[in-house]
Amino acid sequence: MSYEVNGQTIETNPNGYLENQDDWNEEVGKVIAEAEGVEMSDKHWDLVNHLRDEFFNNGGSQPNDRNLVKAMSAAWGEKINSKDLYTLFPKQPSKQAGKIAGLPESRRKGGY
């Protein structure tokens, strides 16, 4: 599988995760989101950027859904729950947003 972005082919693994995280930019994220059926808003990008920051600046950390609820509640200044994140990313927020963020496929289980 691969994505076509601005005439460039971006290679992925069979599940659609980027083979090379350096291939990612916002345009690539938009193409992946479209393929996932996700229409990106500012809150979507907040979550994607948080995941990228955690991965690249915190030793490869890939937060689970529970940690994302806490982080996004703080970032948005409102109390949210996992349902709010599933509204944004229905195929499991930590994994689907991670795919859109160009991160490696997470091998851990579940959200909590």
N, C-alpha and C positions, 0 to 999 in steps of 0.2 A: 504494500500500500504506500501511497505517497500523496502529497498535496502539491498543487500547482499554484505558485504565488508570484505574480509579476513576471511570468515567463520562466521562472526557476522551479525545478523539481526539488521538493523537500522530502527526503526519505524518512519512513517511519517503520516501526515494528508492525507485526500483523494486527495489533490492537489499535493502531493509529497514534502511538506515542512517538515523538521525534527520536530518531537515532542519534542526532547530534544536537545538544541543547544550544550550541552556538548558532544554529540555523534560525533560532527564534527571534522574531521582532513582533511588534504590534500587528502588522499586516498578516503575518503567519497566524497569530492568535485569532484574528478575525476570521480567517479561512477555516481554521479548526473549529471555532465556535459555530460557524455556519453549518459545517458538516455535522456537528453535534446537535443542531437545531436550537442553539442558544442565541438569543438576540442580546448583545452586550450593552449594558448600561454602566453608569459610573460605579454602582455597587458591585457589579460583576468584575470590573477592572480593579476595584479595591481588593477584592478577594484574590484575583489572579496575581496582582502585584505583591500582596502579602505572602502568597505561597512562593513566589520567585525570591523574595527577600529572605524568607526563612531558609530556603534551599541553598542559595548561593552565599548567604552571610551567616549561616548558623550550622555549618558542618553537615549539609545535606539533609537537614530536618524536613520532614513532610508531615505537618500537623494533621491530626485526625479531626473529625467533624466537631467534637466537643471543644477542642482547643480553638478551632475556627470560630465557633459561636462566641467564645470569650473575647477573642481578638477583634472580631467585627463589631461586637457590642461596644467595645472600647473605642474603636475607630469611628463608628457612626454615632456615638453618644446616645445610644438607645438600647434598651434590653431586647435582645432577639432570642430566638430559639432555633433548634435545628430545622424546624418546618420552614422558617424564613430562608434558610440557606438552600433547602431542597426546592423552594420556589424558584430560586435563581439557577440552580444546577440540579435538575431532577434525577440525574443518573448517579447520584452520590457526590455531594459537593467537593470533598477533598480529592477524589479521583478525577471527576470530570473537569473541575477547575484546574487541576494539575496537568491534565492533558492539554487544555487550552493554553496553559502557562508554559508549555514546552518542556515540562519536567519529565524525568524518567517514570515509568510505570511503577506504582507503589505495589509492593507485595504483601503489605499488611492487610489484616481483615478489618471489616466493619468500621463504623463511625465512632463508637465509644470504646 
